[in-house]
């Protein structure tokens, strides 16, 4: 009988804990989503500096990337002061990072220049692969034309000790650049 009572108490504590966790989850979920959207908006404005407003494009009719390890998840068209397109911000994911997927937002101006790169999410090794999100690495891409090679050991340098992470970012940027070249007329 004592075992049943202890089992019931344990079940009751578990149910109360699960209920509390569910309550906190549902209370914080909208706040977390609002912050995620706000951070994305700031990142878009950062990778497309001359953008005043933007709209998400429907990418269903655009050609997919030719690599199953890389995906474009969102495309945003940025507009300047006179509502003229100034460029696109493309959010992509590569599965080729050393620590797992890397989510990147890439800004490309209307004149085919890379205007910014923001690493949105990664699980790379702190102090090594995590340097993909730092200015010295990201800075190598800035102002490059999307017709440039954008390849490690050609016009970019890998991070020492993080070659796989560096190559994953460079390869995704190259694939996004090719994607923009193939699809540019769809958002002009």
ABEGO torsion letter per residue (X at the ends): XAAAAAAAAAAAAAAAAAAAAAAAAAAAAAAAAAAAAAAAAAAAAAABAABABBBBBBAAABBBBABAABBBABBBBBBBAAGBBAEBBBBBBBAABAAEBBBBBBBBBAAGBBAEBBBABBABBBGBAAAAABAAAAAAABGBBAABAGBBGAABBBBBGAAAAAAAAAAAAAAAAAAAAAAAAAAX
